Amino acid sequence: MPVLGIETSCDETAVALYDRRRGLLAAALHSQIALHRQYGGVVPELASRDHVRKLLPLVARMLDEAGIRGAQLDGIAYTHGPGLVGALLVGASLAHALAAVWGVPVLGVHHMEGHLLAPMLEDDPPQPPFVALLVSGGHTQLVAVAALGRYRLLGESLDDAAGEAFDKAAKMLGLAYPGGPAIAKLAERGDRTRMRFPRPMIDRPGLDFSFSGLKTFTLNTIADCRTQSADGALSERDRADIAAAFEEAAVATLVIKCRRALEQTGMRRLVLAGGVAANRRLRHLMAAMVAEQGAELFYPRPEFCTDNGAMIAYAGALRLHQGERSTGIDIQPRPSLEALPPIDLAG
């Protein structure tokens, strides 16, 4: 029988049912974008309250539509971190309460491992070893995956995550939250060659990232364009060209670092995961780079790039099957990927 996955790390209330033999059986999601858009970003307290309102009805409706009773589950998996503490507590508390009522095991799952394993839900999943780029609103990490559960951090952002930089650049341009899709849409109308934004930290050794300087460069460019304008306003052409230049710089930086990671590890498979992995320009340039390297590129479908219950149900199913359990509410705002135990697929 399936495992129930619960994801409440930030601003998506998501649930799913995954069976190790039959695959993904059902999934449901409630997005809080409309709630947070008026504030230009996620408000943690509002996110937590909305999870409280929406999570249990979402679980009940999905189970009812799937024709599955709670006691029939093999277990419940929930996101225990990283994420917003209040939001994580909502999912963890409900998971443990339902597990106690239904008499099934329960396990906290690492949010970033969920993203890393999301491509495994596709028909042609990547086989380890591979390099994974985990890129979202809260994280930008390069991870060497020797086997499932055996992870080594190669590099990460020293300040803003790539998705966070997209959101902030979008806000500077007067675009609505979430910023990533808004920047990408505006960039389609822009001239990618008119302006050249810096590619942060590509002239330094190593695989760490930094996007704060790119954000500052964007702010200064907007100010320069306003100064040169007769009425002090930012023209639509300027807005589109700045969006295109920003997206090109951010994406190129990710591509350059991924190429280095492939070269340094000698691996020939690259996985993109996380919300920013849905960016079409990133996928296009990454595919070209991977082809030049004679490597392979994998990524999940767009709905599995952003936070979702399927990735938590899948990761939880693998770990619950090998006997892992949470004995109490297990919240870890900054858990380590490298500290996770290996996954035994043969078990």
C-alpha positions in Angstrom: 0.0 0.0 0.0 1.1 3.6 -0.5 2.9 6.1 1.7 1.3 9.5 2.4 3.7 12.4 1.7 3.1 15.8 3.4 5.0 18.9 2.3 4.6 22.2 4.3 8.1 23.7 4.3 7.1 27.1 2.9 4.2 28.4 0.9 2.8 25.2 -0.7 0.5 22.8 1.1 1.0 19.6 -0.8 0.2 15.9 -0.3 0.6 12.8 -2.4 0.3 9.0 -2.3 3.2 6.9 -3.6 3.4 3.1 -3.8 6.8 1.5 -4.4 5.3 -1.0 -6.9 2.5 1.1 -8.6 4.2 4.5 -8.5 2.4 7.8 -7.9 -1.2 7.2 -7.2 -2.5 10.7 -6.3 -1.4 14.2 -5.5 -3.0 17.4 -4.4 -1.7 20.9 -3.8 -2.9 24.2 -2.5 -0.7 27.2 -3.4 -0.4 30.3 -1.2 0.9 32.5 -4.0 -2.3 34.7 -3.9 -2.0 35.1 -0.2 1.6 36.3 -0.2 1.6 38.2 -3.4 0.3 41.4 -1.8 3.4 41.4 0.5 5.9 40.7 -2.3 7.1 37.5 -0.6 6.3 34.8 1.9 5.1 35.9 5.3 6.0 33.0 7.7 3.1 33.4 10.2 0.5 33.7 7.4 2.0 30.6 5.7 1.7 28.6 8.9 -1.9 29.6 9.5 -2.9 28.7 6.0 -1.3 25.3 6.3 -3.4 24.7 9.4 -6.5 25.6 7.5 -5.8 23.7 4.4 -3.7 20.6 5.2 -6.2 18.2 6.9 -9.0 18.8 4.4 -6.5 18.3 1.5 -5.4 15.0 3.0 -9.0 13.8 3.6 -10.1 14.7 0.1 -7.2 13.0 -1.6 -7.6 9.8 0.4 -11.3 9.8 -0.3 -10.8 10.3 -4.1 -8.1 7.6 -4.1 -10.4 5.2 -2.2 -7.8 4.6 0.5 -8.3 4.5 4.2 -5.7 5.8 6.5 -5.1 2.5 8.3 -4.2 1.0 4.9 -1.2 3.2 4.4 2.4 1.8 4.7 3.3 5.0 6.5 3.4 8.8 6.5 6.3 10.9 5.4 6.5 14.6 6.1 9.1 17.4 5.5 11.1 17.9 8.6 13.4 20.6 7.1 14.9 22.8 5.9 12.1 25.3 5.9 10.1 27.7 7.9 9.8 26.4 11.5 6.1 27.2 12.0 5.2 25.7 8.6 7.2 22.6 9.2 5.5 22.1 12.6 2.1 22.0 11.0 3.0 19.2 8.7 4.9 17.3 11.4 2.2 17.6 14.0 -0.5 16.4 11.6 1.7 13.5 10.4 2.3 12.2 13.9 -1.3 12.6 15.0 -2.6 10.7 12.0 0.1 8.0 12.4 -1.0 7.5 16.0 -4.7 7.3 15.1 -4.1 5.0 12.1 -1.4 2.9 13.7 1.1 3.4 10.9 4.8 4.4 11.0 5.9 8.0 10.4 9.2 9.6 9.2 10.6 13.1 8.8 12.1 13.6 5.3 14.9 16.0 4.2 13.3 18.6 1.9 16.3 18.8 -0.4 16.6 15.0 -0.7 13.0 15.2 -1.9 14.0 17.6 -4.6 17.1 15.6 -5.5 15.0 12.4 -5.9 12.1 14.1 -7.8 13.5 13.1 -11.2 13.2 9.4 -10.1 9.4 9.9 -10.5 9.9 10.1 -14.3 9.9 7.3 -16.8 13.6 7.6 -17.5 15.2 8.3 -14.1 18.9 9.0 -13.7 21.1 6.3 -12.3 23.8 7.3 -9.8 26.5 8.4 -9.8 25.5 11.9 -10.9 25.9 15.6 -10.0 22.8 17.3 -8.8 22.1 21.1 -8.9 19.5 21.9 -6.3 18.3 25.4 -7.1 15.3 27.0 -5.5 14.1 30.1 -3.7 15.9 29.1 -0.5 18.8 27.0 -1.7 21.5 26.7 -4.4 23.6 23.6 -3.9 25.8 21.3 -6.0 25.8 17.8 -4.7 27.8 14.7 -5.8 25.5 11.7 -5.6 27.5 8.4 -5.4 24.4 6.4 -4.6 21.0 7.3 -3.2 21.5 8.5 0.3 25.3 9.0 -0.2 25.7 12.7 -0.8 28.7 15.0 -0.8 28.2 18.8 -0.9 30.4 20.3 -3.6 29.3 24.0 -3.3 26.5 26.2 -2.2 25.4 29.8 -2.2 27.3 32.0 0.2 24.5 34.5 0.4 21.3 34.7 -1.7 20.0 31.6 -3.3 19.4 31.9 -7.1 15.6 31.8 -6.7 15.7 34.5 -4.0 17.8 36.7 -6.3 15.2 36.2 -9.0 12.4 37.3 -6.6 14.4 40.4 -5.5 15.2 41.4 -9.1 11.6 41.0 -10.0 10.5 43.3 -7.2 13.0 45.9 -8.3 11.4 45.8 -11.8 7.9 46.1 -10.3 6.9 42.5 -11.1 4.6 40.4 -9.0 5.6 37.6 -6.7 6.8 34.9 -7.4 9.7 36.6 -9.3 11.2 33.7 -11.2 8.4 33.1 -13.6 7.8 36.9 -13.9 11.4 37.6 -14.8 11.4 34.7 -17.3 8.3 35.9 -19.0 9.5 39.5 -19.3 12.9 38.4 -20.5 11.4 36.7 -23.5 10.7 40.3 -24.8 14.1 41.6 -24.0 17.4 41.9 -25.9 19.9 39.6 -24.2 22.8 41.3 -25.9 22.2 44.9 -25.1 23.5 44.7 -21.5 25.9 42.3 -19.9 25.6 41.6 -16.2 28.4 40.0 -14.2 28.7 36.2 -13.7 29.4 36.1 -10.0 32.4 34.1 -8.7 33.2 32.4 -12.0 36.8 33.7 -11.9 37.4 32.0 -8.6 38.2 28.3 -8.0 35.7 26.2 -6.3 32.0 25.5 -6.8 30.3 28.0 -4.4 27.8 30.6 -5.6 27.1 34.2 -4.8 24.1 36.2 -6.1 24.1 39.3 -3.9 26.4 41.2 -6.2 24.2 40.4 -9.2 21.2 41.8 -7.3 23.1 45.0 -6.5 24.2 45.3 -10.1 20.6 45.0 -11.2 19.6 47.8 -8.8 22.3 50.1 -10.1 21.4 49.4 -13.7 17.8 50.3 -13.0 19.0 53.6 -11.4 21.2 54.4 -14.4 18.3 53.8 -16.8 16.1 56.0 -14.8 18.7 58.8 -14.8 19.1 58.6 -18.5 15.3 58.7 -19.1 13.7 62.1 -19.9 11.0 61.6 -17.3 12.9 59.5 -14.8 10.8 56.4 -15.5 11.9 53.0 -16.5 10.8 52.3 -20.1 9.2 48.9 -21.0 12.2 48.3 -23.3 14.6 48.9 -20.4 12.6 46.6 -18.1 12.6 43.8 -20.6 16.3 44.1 -21.4 17.2 44.2 -17.7 15.2 41.1 -17.1 16.9 39.4 -20.0 20.3 40.4 -18.9 19.7 39.3 -15.3 18.3 35.9 -16.3 21.2 35.4 -18.7 23.8 36.1 -16.0 22.1 34.0 -13.3 21.6 31.1 -15.7 25.1 31.3 -17.2 26.6 31.3 -13.7 24.7 28.1 -12.8 25.8 26.5 -16.1 29.5 27.3 -15.7 29.5 25.9 -12.1 27.8 22.7 -13.3 30.3 22.2 -16.0 33.1 22.6 -13.5 31.4 20.1 -11.2 31.1 17.5 -14.0 34.8 18.0 -14.9 36.0 17.8 -11.3 34.0 14.7 -10.4 34.3 12.9 -13.7 30.6 12.1 -13.6 28.6 12.0 -16.8 25.1 12.7 -15.5 23.6 16.0 -14.3 20.3 16.4 -12.4 18.5 19.7 -12.2 16.0 20.0 -9.3 14.1 22.7 -7.4 11.8 25.5 -8.5 14.4 27.3 -10.6 15.0 24.0 -12.6 11.7 24.8 -14.3 13.3 27.9 -16.0 13.3 27.2 -19.7 16.4 29.3 -20.4 18.3 27.3 -17.8 17.2 24.0 -19.3 18.2 25.1 -22.8 21.7 26.3 -21.9 22.3 23.4 -19.5 21.3 21.0 -22.3 23.8 22.6 -24.7 26.6 22.4 -22.1 25.9 18.8 -21.2 25.9 17.9 -24.9 29.3 19.5 -25.3 30.6 17.5 -22.3 29.2 14.2 -23.7 27.0 13.9 -20.6 23.3 13.4 -19.9 20.8 15.8 -18.4 17.8 14.9 -16.2 15.1 17.0 -14.6 11.6 16.5 -13.3 8.4 17.8 -15.0 7.6 21.4 -13.9 5.1 20.4 -11.3 7.7 18.3 -9.5 10.3 21.1 -9.6 8.4 23.3 -7.2 7.6 22.0 -3.7 5.3 19.0 -4.0 4.0 16.1 -2.0 5.1 13.5 -4.5 8.8 14.0 -3.9 8.3 13.6 -0.1 6.1 10.5 -0.5 8.7 8.9 -2.8 11.7 9.7 -0.5 9.7 8.6 2.5 8.6 5.4 0.9 12.2 4.4 0.2 13.4 5.2 3.8 10.3 3.8 5.5 10.8 0.5 3.6 14.2 0.1 5.1 13.0 0.6 8.6 13.6 4.3 9.3 11.2 5.9 11.7 10.7 9.2 13.6 9.8 8.6 17.3 8.8 12.1 18.0 8.1 15.4 16.1 11.3 15.9 14.2 11.9 19.4 13.0 15.3 20.4 11.7 15.4 23.9 10.1 18.9 23.3 8.7 19.5 19.5 8.4 22.6 18.1 6.6 22.2 16.1 3.4 25.6 14.5 4.0 24.5 13.1 7.4 21.7 11.0 5.9 22.0 7.2 5.9 22.3 5.4 2.6 19.3 4.0 0.9 19.3 0.3 0.2 17.2 -0.2 -3.0 17.7 -4.0 -2.8 16.1 -4.3 0.5 
